[in-house]
Amino acid sequence: MADQTHMIKKDGQVELSQVDETMNRMNSEQKDDILNKFDDFKQYLSKRVSLGESLGLDEEQLSKVAKKVADVLAQSEEPRNREEKLLQELWKSADSEEQQTLAKILVKFVKN
């Protein structure tokens, strides 16, 4: 996900429609590099969370972005390992409020 600074409005709000655009710009090789190994996915997500924090995003804004990314991945990407399969199954089983909670947990998970 290239330049995420474009996802931040002047008032600090997250422009979630930009998430789709950013993910669509990634080619399949870039996605494979990130998604093939769960540790690589975790590291990538951790870097993006750090970037968001450096741009001034708070926990709620970070979790909204994480939820949007998870929505896109659950709908358009096949899991490439057991961990991603479990996350996808949890995601698809959860309602919107539970998904938001899972997104918050994912953000905390990669920050550790």
Secondary structure, DSSP 8 states (H G I E B T S, - for coil): ---GGGGB-TTS-B-THHHHHHHHTS-HHHHHHHHSSHHHHHHHHHHHHHHHHHTT--HHHHHHHHHHHHHHHHHH----SHHHHHHHHHHHHS-HHHHHHHHHHHHHHHH-
